[in-house]
Amino acid sequence: MANRTSTQNLRKRVRNHYRGNAASSTLRLTLGCLLGLELRRVGNGQKMTFGKAGEATLSQWMADNARVCWIERNEPWTLESQLISRLDLPLNLAQNRHNAFHSRLEEIRAQARQRARELPISS
């Protein structure tokens, strides 16, 4: 696994997952698709989100159900690779093709994107 340095610190990354939208957070995209929220093209049609109401619903679901913890490491990408290879992490797509849910999750997300492309752009 190559060293992928984020331009954001951990606080900003977590905040984006909890307060951002599906266009900027793969976690939000995955959770929203699994919860059956309708993905829509927004703005100029290039970005896809769950719209204001859907994103608010997702934020509330995450506040009620999702928790974050972390440990500090000098090279966190090394630990990440080890954990993904050893644990059952069905929502992780990167480095996780061995997971039994991987192809189904990719399919669910692809179907949501395809459906969004068929719908008019939301304001």
C-alpha positions in Angstrom: 0.0 0.0 0.0 1.4 3.4 -1.0 1.6 6.2 1.5 -1.5 8.4 0.8 -1.2 11.6 2.7 -4.4 13.3 3.3 -4.6 17.1 3.0 -7.0 17.2 6.0 -6.4 16.4 9.6 -8.4 13.7 11.4 -10.8 16.1 12.9 -11.7 17.6 9.4 -12.0 14.1 7.9 -14.4 12.8 10.6 -16.4 16.1 10.5 -16.8 15.7 6.8 -18.2 12.1 7.2 -20.6 13.3 9.9 -21.6 16.7 8.5 -20.7 16.6 4.8 -22.6 15.0 2.0 -22.4 11.9 -0.2 -20.4 13.8 -2.9 -17.6 14.3 -0.5 -17.8 11.2 1.7 -17.7 7.6 0.5 -18.9 6.6 3.9 -22.0 8.7 3.6 -22.5 7.5 0.1 -22.4 3.9 1.2 -24.6 4.3 4.3 -27.2 6.3 2.4 -27.4 3.8 -0.3 -27.7 0.9 2.2 -30.4 2.9 4.0 -32.3 3.3 0.8 -32.0 7.1 0.5 -32.4 8.5 -3.0 -29.2 9.7 -4.6 -29.7 12.8 -6.8 -27.5 14.8 -9.1 -27.2 18.4 -7.8 -25.7 21.7 -8.9 -24.4 21.4 -12.4 -25.2 17.6 -12.4 -21.7 16.4 -11.7 -22.1 15.8 -8.0 -24.5 13.4 -6.4 -26.0 13.7 -2.9 -29.1 12.6 -1.0 -30.5 16.1 -1.2 -31.0 18.3 1.9 -33.7 16.1 3.5 -31.8 12.9 2.7 -28.5 14.2 4.0 -30.3 15.4 7.2 -31.8 12.0 7.6 -28.4 10.3 7.1 -26.7 12.8 9.6 -29.3 11.9 12.2 -28.9 8.2 11.6 -25.2 8.5 12.0 -25.6 10.6 15.2 -27.8 7.8 16.6 -25.8 4.8 15.3 -22.2 5.6 14.2 -19.2 6.0 16.5 -15.6 6.8 15.8 -12.5 5.9 17.6 -8.8 6.0 16.7 -5.3 5.2 17.7 -2.2 7.3 16.8 0.3 5.7 14.5 3.3 7.1 12.7 2.4 5.1 9.6 -1.4 4.6 9.9 -1.7 3.3 6.3 0.3 0.2 7.4 -2.1 -0.6 10.2 -5.1 0.1 7.9 -3.9 -2.5 5.4 -3.4 -5.1 8.1 -6.8 -4.4 9.6 -8.6 -4.6 6.3 -7.0 -7.9 5.4 -7.7 -9.5 8.8 -11.1 -8.1 9.9 -14.6 -8.4 8.4 -15.1 -4.7 7.3 -17.9 -5.0 4.8 -18.3 -1.2 4.2 -14.7 -0.7 3.2 -14.3 -1.1 -0.6 -10.6 0.0 -0.9 -8.2 -3.0 -0.5 -11.2 -5.2 0.4 -12.1 -7.2 -2.7 -11.8 -10.4 -0.6 -14.8 -9.4 1.5 -18.0 -11.4 0.6 -20.1 -8.1 0.6 -17.7 -6.2 -1.6 -19.3 -6.9 -5.0 -22.8 -6.5 -3.6 -21.9 -3.1 -2.1 -20.4 -1.9 -5.4 -23.5 -3.0 -7.2 -25.8 -1.2 -4.7 -23.8 2.0 -5.1 -23.7 1.7 -8.9 -27.4 1.2 -9.1 -28.0 4.3 -7.0 -25.7 6.4 -9.3 -27.4 5.0 -12.4 -30.9 5.9 -11.0 -29.6 9.4 -10.1 -28.4 9.9 -13.7 -32.0 9.0 -14.9 -33.6 11.6 -12.6 -33.7 15.4 -13.2 -31.0 17.5 -11.5 -32.2 18.6 -8.0 -31.8 22.2 -6.9 
